[in-house]
Amino acid sequence: MLLDAPQALGFLGAALLLTLAPGPDNLLVLSLGAARGRLAGMLFGLGCALGCLSHTLLAMLGISALLAASPLAFGLLRLAGGAYLIYLGWMALRSSGGAAPQASQSEDSLRQLFLRGLIANAINPKVVLFFLSFLPQFVQPARVDGTLQIAQLGLLFTLQAALLFSLLGYFAGQVGEWLKAKRQRGLWLDRLAGGVLLALGLRLLLLG
């Protein structure tokens, strides 16, 4: 059974506000979009959004609850997520200002940016807990199809996040294209993106 209109609209309104609120995903899409161009920012944002499908699946299977209840499992996931963000930041800092215009980016590099966004979101333990606590609030207990409701809510969240992150990456890329007119500007954009990634990774490792 599909979500009813009040349920879907109420959830969508909350999801839009949460997606637009400043957070790690927004910062990543903004910084990488500015550093690598519109298409790169959009693909990275799309990867981040589609990573939400993995959290939806975990919530449906109840695995998120098990992770939340196990300090060891949650800690390992947090370490993996933080280390991955630090790795991405280090790679950006090592760049020699290679924030090239979109047209010169290879298909492989764009595919890698999409996969990086997907992985960065999928192994973020805070998103695991967010989906575990957020989605069930909009499930109608009177209905017996609770798992199906969670699946539909997760898909709805993913779709609106894909749209918003794509727009964010596009406009960040527009600004970045102007800033990248000179090589030195491109170098500093890469440094900025790397700094944001490192800061988010360290924050996840140190503060949880």
Buried (B, 14 or more C-beta within 10 A) or exposed (E): EEBEEEBBEBBBEBBBEBBEEEBBBBBBBBBBBBBBBBBBBBBBBBBBBBBBBBBBBBBBEEBBBEBBEEEEBBEEBBBBBBBBBBBBBEBBBEBEBBBBBBEEBEEEBBEBBBEBBBBBBBBBBBBBBBBBEBBBEBBEEEEEEEEBBBBBBBEBBBBBBBBBBBBBBBBBBBBBBEBBEEEEBBBBBBBBBBBBBBBBBBEBBEEE
